[in-house]
Amino acid sequence: MEKREIKCRIRLQEKETGEKLTLFNSIFDAMIGVAWFEIDRNKWAFLGADEFTGLLDKNGKEIYEGDVLRLDCDCEQCPHFDYVIFENGMFKYKNDSQPLSDASDVEEIIGNIYQNPELLTPPYIGTK
């Protein structure tokens, strides 16, 4: 069985200024106490964590839950856009039932739903 690194993108917000911070960490490293960090919960609010899918876009960038992807295939609607969710034990596109690992149309990450909420509206998500 192939091992994959379990990584998270952790999203925080400074309570006083509203400044947002994104950290990346390996869960395995955190469990054994390597490369772990402590967060001052009086200063920072935890916004969420997104798991690494184990996949890369065409530019070699790691794909995480919440990433918005530009997709290219041979259909008339291309390029089109969708974002990554974890549901029913698999990473998949929000608007498709196929596992992300089966997809061959991933071109590139254009943002994520947290830092770029405008990508959830037409002409991106919701249109073809």
Disulfide bonds with the S-S distance in Angstrom:
none
